[in-house]
Amino acid sequence: MYEVKKRRWVFEGDEKLARESCARAAQTEDTETLFEAADYLLSQAERGDKNADAVYCMERAAKAGHSQALLAMGQMAEYGWAVGKSKKYARRWYEAAAKAGNEEARKALRRMKRQRRIRCIGALLICLAIVGAVLAILSYRSKLSVQEEEQGQVSGRGEVLVGKDTQLKETNTLEEFNESMRSLLEEYDDELVVAGQRSTNRLILHFEGKSLNLTDFLAKRVIARENNMVIIQFDSEEEARQCLESLEQMKEVTFVEMDEYDVSSQTAGEGQNALSQNSGRQYYTWGCQDMGMDQLADYLAGHARQQSATVAVVDTGVLPAEAMKDRVLAGTDVVVGGDGRMDTVGHGTHVAGTILDCTQGLDVKVLPVGVFGANALASTTSICTGLEYAICQAPDVINMSLGGPAGAEHNWEQMLIGEAVQQGITVVVSAGNGDEAGNPEDTAGVMPAALTECIVVGAVDQEHEIASFSNYGDSVDVCAPGVDVVSYSIKPEGFESMSGTSMAAPHISALSAMLCMYVPEASPAQIEKYIKDYCERLGDEQYYGAGIPRGALYIEN
């Protein structure tokens, strides 16, 4: 059991008998054997180590009513031993142990109650001190606020100064910014710009401090965000490039980059239609049964600790079919407006369909975030604005089946993905489908697949061979079915087969959502580790990553 003074798990039984218990644990229902095996395994690990076998045995014994096992589960949750630290789950296990007559659990509950009371008193004292400090500076703050209003400042945003011929639009919300950007795109982005054949003549920058002086630049329009993000529109590429070079030298500018249409949602081609059936349900993607996702979904229907999960699909929008309309939430489309439940390309609908297909029987929903135009190309601004919207909705997972050239021009995207992960959102991205000729390339040159914060997914065929188009690199984490994948379509027939790493990523997003339901306290890094820990190794990690996840292994362990 956990020894507070020693700050570690201590096993006081017979180690020889304990090792024998470990050998029998998988085949026995005897709670004492399960407890002894788990107690021994926990003593062999260090704080922070994850031991699935120990947790599995201890939880089985606890759920069967073993008093010491119930107490141990409470200690594991309270002190973060082999599981994520959670006071809430610790109290639940202690309460169950106390109900079973365990005196140590009753002591633990009384101790936690005293600690909570002390924290509340401490918090109250701190609040009183803060109130006193606030009252002391109210008069100064009120004067400062008046001065800031006179200078045109908004709380949380520095002042942006522009020339007399530049139109300045200051926005205070993401919705206002979206509306201003749509107006700007309608005016400046013609077909050649959207096709990537001509520059947008537009800069994206972020600055720190109280002000940013743009009066020396011949910008036509400037849109200022409440978080010191600024969009600068010029009439010519030469003017934009000259401004870019100057801004890069300004110490208050955190980053500045050209806004370009270089992100694609294109697949690697169509595949062969094939439908499958299992567990009394019809599955469209062959990957669902191949990965054991159907088995895991059935298991979680009775064992999930979080009853629902949401996956934000940053893509071309989602056109809900009749069978999935109740599982597609109202989202947004940052390019054309609306709630995201429209798709003229079909890519986002196919991706969302795979997520919903793999999670049948569970309350997993898709939040559509449209960031592409009708030509399936997206600009840095639309991608990042869509990401901001998704993060604000606090989904469990964000799926990004898209990619473009990596480089210094993607600072905003990298910053936002980092923010999403810090907020506990797991981000899953496709590895990419190679260069223009379909030849695989290193993910180090592809965004967002170059980022280590994401779970980067390669594609395999039905023989579990890496797809001919699937990118490779150090950032590839796992692989999933991405060849001849059948899912929902915007076409009249309702279904179609596509191939690409775009089709592989949603399999992993579905798995991530299910793991969020089973281990709700897990961080994105822990979710990634759980996925990798239960993979079948297939080959070179540069292509396959840790391999293909197997849902049945989660149930067995």
DOFIDO-882046 format. One record per residue: residue in three letters; y negated, x negated, z negated of N, C-alpha, C in turn. Coordinates in pm, whole numbers, plus 50000, padded with zeros to 5 digits. Example, Ala and Ser with C-alpha at 12.3 -4.5 7.8 and 13.67 -1.06 7.14 Angstrom:
<pts>
ALA505694868149220504504877049220503304868049220;SER502254871549292501064863349286499974871049213;
</pts>
This chain:
<pts>
MET501184991650000500005000050000498754991150000;TYR497584997450024496364989550035495884985549895;GLU495614972449877495084967149753493594964349773;VAL492754971949700491314970849718490814957049678;LYS491314951649567490844938649520491204927549618;LYS492404928449676492834918049770492324920749912;ARG491834933249933491314937250063492344935650174;ARG493554939150146494594938750248495754947850207;TRP496644949950302497824958350276498924949550215;VAL499494954250104500494946450031501804954250024;PHE502894947550062504224953750054504954948049934;GLU505424956749845506034952249722507544954649719;GLY508124959549827509554962349830510384950449874;ASP511634953249909512574943249955512374941250105;GLU511954929150147511634926850287512864928250376;LYS514024924150327515244925150407515564939750435;LEU515494948150330515744962350349514674968650438;ALA513434963750423512344969150505512584966250652;ARG513014954250685513294951050825514424959550880;GLU515394962750795516474971750837515914985750861;SER514984989850777514345002950796513585003350928;CYS512924992250962512204991551090513154993651207;ALA514334987851198515304988951306515825003251320;ARG515845010751209516385024451213515305035051233;ALA514035031051223512945040851218512905050051340;ALA513155044551458513025052551581514085063451589;GLN515235061651520516335071351531516525079951407;THR515685078251305515915085451181514815095551153;GLU515155105451072514185115251023513985113450873;ASP514665103550813514565101150671513175096050636;THR512435103650557511035100250531510875087350452;GLU511805084450361511705072150284511885059950373;THR512835060850469513045049850564511805047850650;LEU511245058950699510035058150782508885051950703;PHE508705056350576507615051150494507795036250468;GLU508995032250431509245018150399509005009250521;ALA509455013950639509255006250762507765004750792;ALA507015015750781505585015450810504835006950709;ASP505175008350582504515000650476504684985650500;TYR505884981550540506154967450567505374962650690;LEU505404970650800504704966750922503204965250900;LEU502624974150818501194973350791500844960650713;SER501744956050627501484944050549501514931450635;GLN502124932150753502234920550840501024918950933;ALA500134928950934498984928751023497714924950947;GLU496684921551022495374918650964494444930550990;ARG493354931150914492394941950933491874941751077;GLY491834953351137491374954451276492514954651376;ASP493724949751334494864950151425495344964451439;LYS495754968251560496304981451585497824980351595;ASN498534987751510499994987251509500505001351532;ALA500795004651658501195018151694502495022251625;ASP503445012851612504725016051549504535020051403;ALA503695012651331503445015551190502765029151173;VAL501745031651255501025044351248501975055951280;TYR502815054051381503745064551423504705067951309;CYS505315057751247506285059951139505615066151017;MET504445060850979503755065950860503325080450880;GLU502825083651000502375097351026503545107051026;ARG504685102851081505885111451078506295114350934;ALA506325103950851506705105950711505705114750639;ALA504415112750666503365120550601503455135250640;LYS503625137750768503705151650814504955158650763;ALA505955150750725507165156550667507005158850517;GLY505835155150460505525158050321505755146650224;HIS506015134550272506235123050184504935119750112;SER504945120549979503725119149899503035105649920;GLN503795094549912503215081449928502715079050071;ALA503405084750167502965083550306501635090650328;LEU501475102450265500205109650274499075101250213;LEU499375095050097498385086350034498055074450124;ALA499085068550185498895056950273498045060450394;MET498255072250453497445076450567495975077550527;GLY495725082450404494355083050355493745069350339;GLN494535059750285494035046050271493755039650406;MET494645041850503494465036250636493155040950698;ALA492875054050684491655059650741490415055050665;GLU490515054150529489355050350449488955035850473;TYR489955026950482489655012750491489805007150632;GLY490115015750730490205011150868491365001750892;TRP492525004450829493694995750846494635001850950;ALA494724995651066495584999751179495065011851254;VAL494035018551201493405029951270491895028551255;GLY491165036751329489715036751315489295041951178;LYS488265035951119487795040050986487145053950994;SER487565063150905487025076750908487135082750768;LYS485985084750701485985091250570486515105450578;LYS486195112250689486615126150704488145127250705;TYR488805118950786490265119550792490895114350663;ALA490225104550599490735099550471490795110850368;ARG489715118550358489695129650263490795139850293;ARG491005142550421492035152350458493415147850413;TRP493725134950436495045129950396495155129350244;TYR494105125150174494135124850029494325138849971;GLU493655148550028493795162349981495225167149996;ALA495855163650110497255167650131498165160550031;ALA497895147650003498705140249907498525145749766;ALA497295149049729497025154749598497735168149582;LYS497725175949688498425188849685499925186949666;ALA500425175349715501845172249699502145165949563;GLY501105164749476501305159849340501025145149321;ASN500405138549417500165124249407498905121549324;GLU499075115149207497965112749116496985102449174;GLU497495092249246496615082349306495675088749407;ALA496155098649480495315105649576494215113449505;ARG494545119449389493535126749312492435117149266;LYS492845105149222491865095049181490975090949298;ALA491585089449415490835085549534489805096049571;LEU490195108849559489265119649591488095119849492;ARG488405117649362487325117249262486385105549288;ARG486965094049326486155082249357485255084749477;MET485805090749583485005093549702483885103549672;LYS484185113049580483175122849543482025116049469;ARG482365106449378481315099049307480495090749402;GLN481155084149497480455075849595479505084249679;ARG479965096149717479105104949797477885109149715;ARG478075112049585476965116149500475955104749487;ILE476475092549470475585080949457474795078849586;ARG475485080349700474785078749829473695089149846;CYS473975101449803472985112149816471755109149730;ILE471995104449606470865101149518470055089749578;GLY470775079449628470095068149690469275072449810;ALA469865081349891469155086250010467905094149970;LEU468025102049859466885109849813465745100749767;LEU466105090049694465085080649648464395073649765;ILE465195070049864464625063649983463685073250055;CYS464095085850066463255095850132461925097450060;LEU461965097849924460735099249847459815087249871;ALA460415075249879459615063249905458995063850044;ILE459775068650141459265069650278458125079750286;VAL458295091150216457245101350217455945095650162;GLY456055087750053454865081549997454185072150095;ALA455035064250166454475054850263453815062250379;VAL454455073050423453915080850535452565086950498;LEU452485092550376451235098450332450115088150326;ALA450495075650293449485065150279448865061150412;ILE449615063150523449095058450653448745070050747;LEU448815082450697448555093950786447155093450847;SER446165090050766444805089950820444645079550930;TYR445275067650910445195057251012445905061551139;ARG447095067551124447865071951240447135082751319;SER446465091851247445765102651318444625096951403;LYS443915086851350442865080651428443425073451550;LEU444565066551529445195059251639445675068851747;SER446215080551706446705090351803445585095451891;VAL444395097651828443245102351905442855091952009;GLN442845079251967442495068552060443485067752175;GLU444775069352147445805068552251445665080152349;GLU445365092152297445185103652386444005101252479;GLU442925095252425441755092552507442075082352616;GLN443025073552590443405063552690444495068552783;GLY444935081252764445945087052853447355082852820;GLN447615078252695448945073952659449745085652606;VAL451095084652623452035094352568452955086752473;SER453275092952358454145086252260455425081652326;GLY455775068852301457005063352358456815057452496;ARG455575057552549455335052052682454045044052682;GLY454105032252742452905024252756452015029752867;GLU450775025452867449815030152967450035022653098;VAL450025029853209450155023953341448805025353412;LEU448215014253451446915014153519447145011953668;VAL446515020253751446685019253896445315018853964;GLY445315014654092444075014354169443575028254202;LYS442335028954246441715041954272442345049454388;ASP443025042254481443655048854595445145051854570;THR445605049354450447005051854415447135064854336;GLN448065073354378448315085854307449305083254193;LEU448895085954069449735083753951450255096953896;LYS451565097653874452185109353812452925104753686;GLU452475109753571453135106453444454045117953405;THR455315114853382456295125153346456775122753203;ASN457035133753132457405132852991458875136252965;THR459575141653065460985145153048461755140753172;LEU463075139953158463925136453271463825146953381;GLU463695159653342463585170453441462305168953523;GLU461185165753456459935163753528460045151953624;PHE460685141353577460865129553662461695132953786;ASN462785140553768463635144553880462835152353985;GLU462005161553937461205169554030460225160754107;SER459595151454038458645142454104459345133454204;MET460555128654169461295119954260461765127654384;ARG462195140054367462625147854483461475149854580;SER460295152354526459105153754610458805140754684;LEU458945129554613458685116454674459675113554786;LEU460945116454761461995113754861461795122354986;GLU461415134754967461175143555081460055138055170;GLU459075131855109457925126855184458205113455251;TYR458955104555186459065090755234460435086855291;ASP461505093655252462845089155292463365097255411;ASP463135091855533463645098555652465095094455676;GLU465675098455788467085096055815467425081255820;LEU466525073055876466795058655885466805052155746;VAL465935056655659465895051155523467165054955447;VAL467535067755456468715072555385469985065955439;ALA469995062655567471165056055627471195041155595;GLY470185036255524470165022155488469695013055600;GLN469165018655709468735010755823467275006255811;ARG466585011855712465195008155691464905008455541;SER464034999555495463734998655353463065011255300;THR463285013855173462605025155108461145021755077;ASN460815008755080459475004055042459125008554899;ARG460155008654815459975014254681460565004654576;LEU459835002954466460264994254358460605002354234;ILE461554997154157461905002554026461624991653924;LEU460924994853818460694984553717460694990453577;HIS460944981653481460854985153340459974974753273;PHE459084979253185458214969653117458194972352967;GLU457774962252892457614963452748456144961552712;GLY455744967452602454364965852559453554978552574;LYS452254977352551451384989052549450864993052687;SER450884983652783450304987152913450874978553025;LEU450734983653148451134976453268450014978253370;ASN449474967453420448344967853512448834966353656;LEU448704977053735449104977053876447894978553969;THR446704976353917445494978853996445344969254114;ASP446024957754110445894948054219446814951154338;PHE447644961354327448624964354430448274977154505;LEU448524977054636448134988254723449234998754731;ALA449675003154616450735013354612450145026954649;LYS450975035354713450545048854748450775058454633;ARG451965057454572452275066454461453015058854351;VAL452735062554228453415056754112453865068254022;ILE455145067753983455685077453888456045069853761;ALA455445073653648455695066853521456565075553431;ARG457615069153375458525076053285458075074453140;GLU458625082753052458305082052911458935069952842;ASN459895063452907460575051852847460165038652915;ASN458945038452970458395026553036459135022753165;MET459805032353225460355030553360459285035053458;VAL459125027453567458085030553665458655029553806;ILE458315039153890458675039054032457385036854112;ILE457395026954203456195023654281456515024954430;GLN455805033554500456035036054642454935029654726;PHE455365021754828454425015654922454635021455061;ASP453675018655148453795022955288454595013055372;SER454625000355330455314990255410456234981755322;GLU457274976155386458194967455313457484954555271;GLU456594949655355455874937255323455084938855193;GLU454384950055179453614952555057454544953554936;ALA455684960154954456634961754845457184948154802;ARG457534939654899458104926454868457074917554798;GLN455824917954843454774909954781454554914254636;CYS454584927454615454424932654479455614928454392;LEU456814928954450458034924854378457914910554328;GLU457474901654416457334887554378456304885654267;SER455234893154272454194891954169454674897454035;LEU455334908954040455794915353916456864907053846;GLU457654899753923458704891353864458114880353776;GLN456844877053798456184866553720455484872053595;MET455424885353582454704891253470455624892153348;LYS455194886553237456044885653119456394899253060;GLU455524909153078455824922253022456854930153103;VAL457164925653225458144932553311459544927853274;THR460364937053224461744933953186462594931353309;PHE462494940153406463144938053535462424946153642;VAL462544941653766462004948753880462954946953997;GLU463204957554074464154956954184463764966754293;MET464254964154414464034973454525464984985254510;ASP464494997054540465325009054543465935010054682;GLU467275008954692467935008954822469095018854825;TYR469365023854944470535032454966471725023455002;ASP472395018154897473505009054924474775012854848;VAL474795024854791475975029454717476685040254795;SER477985038654815478775047854897479855054654815;SER480205066854855481315074154793482465075554891;GLN482435068155002483425070055107484835066155061;THR485835073255113487225070155085487725059955187;ALA488975055855171489575046155263490365053055373;GLY490195065955385490915073255490491735084655432;GLU492205093355519493005104655475494475100855468;GLY495225108055384496655105455369497485117255415;GLN498705117855364499635128655401499665139055291;ASN499565151755327499615162555230501015163855171;ALA501065165355041502345167254973502075173454837;LEU502765184154805502615190854676503885188754594;SER503735188954461504885186954375504865196954261;GLN506005198754197506115208054086506825201353970;ASN506415204853847507065199553728506595207653608;SER507425208453506507075215153380506585229453402;GLY507065236153505506645249753532505265250853592;ARG504615239653620503275239753680503325232653815;GLN502375236053899502265229454029501205218554020;TYR501585206254055500675195054053500435190454196;TYR499175187554227498835183854364498875168754384;THR498355161154289498425146754302499785141754258;TRP500435133554340501735128154302501615118854181;GLY500405113954158500195104954046500375111453911;CYS500205124653903500305131553775501685129653713;GLN502725132153792504085130453742504505115853741;ASP504045108153839504405094153846503945086753721;MET502765089953670502235083453551502685090253422;GLY503355101853434503745109153314502595116453249;MET501565119253328500405126253274500755140553236;ASP501665146753311502085160353280502785160853144;GLN503635150853116504325150452987503335148452872;LEU502365139452894501385136752789500515149052763;ALA500145156052869499325168152852500085178652774;ASP501375180552805502195190252732502305186452584;TYR502465173452558502575168652419501275171052344;LEU500145167952408498855169252341498485183852315;ALA499065193052389498775207252368499075211252224;GLY499975203852158500305207052019499955196051920;HIS499405184851969499155173551880497735167951887;ALA496875173451970495525168151984494715170751857;ARG493935160851815493085162451697491665166751735;GLN491315165051861490045170251916490445180252022;GLN489955192452008490495203352088489995203952232;SER488935196552265488405196952401487825183452438;ALA487615181452568486995169052617486255172252747;THR485215164352775484415166252896484335153152973;VAL484525154153104484385142553192483225145253288;ALA482205136953282481085138053376481475130753504;VAL481395137753617481745131953747480455129253823;VAL480035116653825478815112653896479205110054041;ASP478875119554129479445119254264478635128054358;THR479315134854449478635143054550478465157554507;GLY478745160454379478775174254332480195179354333;VAL480405191154282481745197154277481635211754319;LEU482395215454421482465229354463483705235554399;PRO483545243554294484715248354220485575258054301;ALA486865255054310487805264654367488065275554264;GLU488635286554306488895297654217489715293254096;ALA490715284454121491635280354014490965271353911;MET489835265153945489235255853849487805259453811;LYS487305270953854485895274153831485555275253683;ASP486505279653598486245280753456486225267153387;ARG486675256753458486725243353397485655233953454;VAL484745239453536483635231653591482335236853530;LEU481705228753450480485232653380479275232253474;ALA478195238253431476935237153504476325223653474;GLY476105215653578475525202353561474195201253631;THR474075191353721472825189553794473095182353925;ASP472155183354016472125175254138470745169354146;VAL470645156254127469335149754121468695148154258;VAL469475150354365468955148554501468395161554557;VAL469165172254549468745184854612468435195754511;GLY468645192854381468415203154280469645211854260;GLY469575220854166470715229554137471545224254023;ASP472685231053998473515227853881474705218953913;GLY474715212954033475795203654070477055210254122;ARG477125223654117478345230554163478235234254311;MET477885224154389477825225054534478175211354589;ASP478925210954696479365198154752479505199654903;THR478675192454978478745193055124479555181455181;VAL479965172055095480735160455140482215161955110;GLY482535166654990483925168954951484505158454860;HIS483825147154847484335135954768484405139654619;GLY483305144654564483255148054423484225159154387;THR484405168754478485345179654454486765174354444;HIS487115165054532488455159054531488675151254401;VAL487685143454359487775135554236487925144654115;ALA487085154954105487155164153992488495171453989;GLY489005175054107490275182054114491415173954054;THR491405160754077492455152154021492375151853869;ILE491175151053814491005151053668491555163953609;LEU491215175153669491665188053616493165190153640;ASP493675184853751495095185953783495935178653677;CYS495485166753640496255158353546496155163153402;THR495255172553374495065177153236495345192053223;GLN496225197253307496555211453300497095214853161;GLY496695226653111497135231152980496245226452866;LEU495245218052897494325213052796492905217752825;ASP492075217952722490685221952740489855209852780;VAL490105205052901489335194052960488475199853070;LYS487185197353062486245202753161485525191553234;VAL485015194953351484275185453435482805189453436;LEU481925179553418480485181553429480025174953559;PRO479665182753662479275176753790477845171353787;VAL477685159053837476365152753847476215147753990;GLY475515155354073475345151754213474285141054229;VAL474655129854296473695118954317473665114354463;PHE474465120854549474535116854689473925127454779;GLY473365122854890472915132054992474055136155082;ALA473745143355189474775148255279475495137255354;ASN474905125155358475515114055431476395105455341;ALA476625109855216477465102655119476915088855084;LEU475605086955092474955074755045473995078454932;ALA473865069354836472985071954723472085059954699;SER470905062554648469975051854613470165047854468;THR469625036454432469685031854293469055042154200;THR467915047854243467225057554159468065069854133;SER468715075354237469515087454218470725084754130;ILE471385073254150472535069654065472105068853919;CYS471015061753894470585059353756470035072053691;THR469345080153768468845092753713470025101853678;GLY471045102053765472245109753735472955104653611;LEU473015091353597473645085453479472885089353352;GLU471575088953359470765092953243471055107253203;TYR471125116053303471435129953273472805131153206;ALA473805124353263475155125053208475185120153064;ILE474515108953035474515103452900473895113352802;CYS472825120052845472155129852758473065141552722;GLN474035144552808474965155752781476105151552690;ALA476215138652657477215133252564478655137152600;PRO479105134252723480505136852756481405126452689;ASP482705128552693483635118652639483845107352739;VAL483805110852868484095101252975483115103353089;ILE482735092353156481975093253281482815086753390;ASN483055094053500483785088753615482795085453726;MET482875072853776482005068453885482875062853997;SER483295071554087484075067354204483105063954317;LEU482415052954299481365048854393481165033854381;GLY480415028254474480165013954467479195009054572;GLY478564997854542477664991454635477584976654603;PRO476854968854682476754954454658476164951354521;ALA476764941754451476254937754320475104927954337;GLY474414925054227473314915554232472244919254134;ALA471144912054139470054914354045469404927954065;GLU469704934554177469054947254208469654958954133;HIS470584956554041471224967653970471024966553820;ASN469874961353777469594959953634469564973453563;TRP468934983253625468794996453563470185002653542;GLU471015002053644472365007753634473165000853523;GLN473094987653519473834980253417473324983953277;MET472024985253262471444988953134471935002653088;LEU471985012253180472395025753145473885026453110;ILE474715019353185476145019353153476375013153016;GLY475615002552985475704996652852475315006652744;GLU474265014552769473835024752674474915035452655;ALA475555039452766476615049552757477755044852668;VAL478195032552689479295027052610478885025852464;GLN477655021552436477175020452299477165034052230;GLN476955044652306476945058052250478345064152240;GLY479375056352273480745061052257481325067952377;ILE480705066452493481185072752616482005062552696;THR483225066052729484075057252810483675058752957;VAL483395047553024482975047853164484085042153251;VAL484565050153346485645046253437485085045253579;VAL485335034053647484795032153781485885027353876;SER485705029954004486645025354106486375010754140;ALA487435003354174487294989054206486614987054341;GLY486694996854430486084995554563487124993654672;ASN486734997354794487674997754907487464986555008;GLY486994975054963486844963755054485534963955129;ASP485434954855227484204953755306484194964355416;GLU483254963155509483114973155615484364974255702;ALA485154963355710486394963455788487594967755705;GLY487374970855575488464974955489489224963555426;ASN488724951255438489384939755378488964938555231;PRO489924937255139489584936454997488624924954968;GLU487714927254872486774917054831486724916254680;ASP486164905554630486104903254487485154913454422;THR485614919554312484784929454243483514923354184;ALA483474910054173482254903654124481064906754214;GLY481334910654339480264913854433480064928754453;VAL480604937054363480544951654378480034957854248;MET479114967154258478614974454142479044989054153;PRO479464994954039479484989253904480804982353866;ALA481694979953965483004974153935482904960053877;ALA481764953453893481614939953840481424939853688;LEU481114951253628480774951953486482014952653397;THR482024944453294483154944453202483104956153105;GLU481944962853092481854974253001482674986253050;CYS482944986553181483664997853240485174995353240;ILE485945006053260487355004753293487425005153446;VAL487774993853507487764992453652489164994853706;VAL489285003753806490585008653850490865005153996;GLY491994998454019492474995754154493435006754198;ALA493855006454326494705017154381496065011854424;VAL497125019754397498475016454444499025028254524;ASP500055025154606500715035854683501945040854606;GLN502745049454671503875055554602505015045754576;GLU504955034054637505935023554607505405014054500;HIS504245017454446503575009354343503154995654396;GLU502894995054524502314983154584500804985054591;ILE500084974054572498624975154577498184979854715;ALA497244989154720496754994354848496074983354928;SER496204983955057495674973455145494174971655132;PHE493474982155086492014981855080491484978854940;SER492344978754839491904978154699491324964454664;ASN490114964354610489464951754572490204944854458;TYR489944932154441490594924054339489524916954257;GLY489934911254141488984903454063489284903753915;ASP488554895353841488754894453696488414907453625;SER487544915553683487114927753614488084939353631;VAL489084938153720490054949053739490884950553612;ASP490894962553555491584964953429492974970953446;VAL493084981253529494354988053552494394993053695;CYS495524998653735495625005053866496195019053849;ALA496055027253952496515041153948496745045854091;PRO497445057054108497695062254243496405064654321;GLY496325058654441495125060154521495395061254671;VAL496655063754706497025065154847497705078754865;ASP497245086254965497805099554995497725108754873;VAL496575109354811496385117654692495855131354734;VAL496585141654697496195155354732495375161354617;SER494275167754653493445174354553492625185354619;TYR491765191554543490955202554595489985197554703;SER489665206554795488825203054909487785213854932;ILE486705209955000485705219855040486075226355173;LYS487175221655235487625227055362488255240855341;PRO488335249055445488865262555430490265263255371;GLU491115253255403492485253555352492545250855201;GLY491495245555142491435244254997491945231254940;PHE492755223755016493305211154967493285200955080;GLU493205188255042493335177655141493775164755073;SER494295155755153494775142955102493775132155138;MET493475123855040492565112555062493165099855001;SER492675088555047493095075754991491855067654956;GLY491965059454851490855050954809490905048354660;THR490235038054616490135035754472489355047054406;SER488575054454488487895066354437488885076754388;MET490085076954449491115086454410491915081454290;ALA491915068154270492645062354157491875064154027;ALA490565062254031489755062753909489905075753831;PRO489895087553896489995099953816491315101453741;HIS492395094853786493635095053708493385088553572;ILE492655077453572492385070353447491335077953364;SER490395084653430489435092953357490155104353286;ALA491135110353352491915120953289492675115553168;LEU493295103753183494005097653072493045094352958;SER491875089152990490875085852888490465098452811;ALA490275109452883489905122052817490995126452721;MET492255125152762493365129152674493435120252551;LEU493185107352568493215098352453492045101152359;CYS490905105152414489775109152330490125121352246;MET490955130152300491385141852225492385138052115;TYR493225128052143494245124152046493705114451942;VAL492785105551982492195095751889490675097151896;PRO490125108051843488695110851863487765100451802;GLU488255092651705487385082651643487365069451719;ALA488155068251824488265055651897487005052851979;SER486625040151985485495035852067485955034152212;PRO485005033052308485405030452446486265017852460;ALA485955007452383486764995152389488184997652340;GLN488325006052237489665009352186490425018052286;ILE489725027552351490375035752453490905026852564;GLU490105017252608490545007952713491775000152667;LYS491764995652542492914988152490494164996752486;TYR494035009352439495185018352434495775020452573;ILE494885021652673495365023652810496145011352856;LYS495594999552830496254987152875497554984452798;ASP497594988252671498784985552589500024992952637;TYR499825004052707500975012052751501045012652903;CYS500935000952963501024999653109502344993253150;GLU502814996853267503934989753329503344978753416;ARG503694966353384503174955053461503744955253603;LEU502864953053701503294954153840503124941253919;GLY502264932353876502054920153955500764913253918;ASP500204906254013498994898253994497884906553929;GLU497404902053812496394909653739495074910353813;GLN494824901153907493604901853986493574914554071;TYR494744919754105494844931954185495254943954100;TYR496294942054015496874953353941496264954953801;GLY495504944953753495064945453615496264945153522;ALA496224952953416497344953653321498524961453378;GLY498324968253491499384976053553499034990753558;ILE500064999153569499865013653577500255020153444;PRO499375028053382499695034353253500825044353267;ARG501625045453160502755054753156502585064453039;GLY502355077053071502105087052967503235088652868;ALA504485087152915505625088952825505635078652713;LEU505085066652739505075056152637504205060052517;TYR503135067752542502295072152432503065081552341;ILE503885090152402504665099752324505745092452244;GLU506425082952307507495075652241506995067352126;ASN505755062252137505235053152035504215059651943;
</pts>
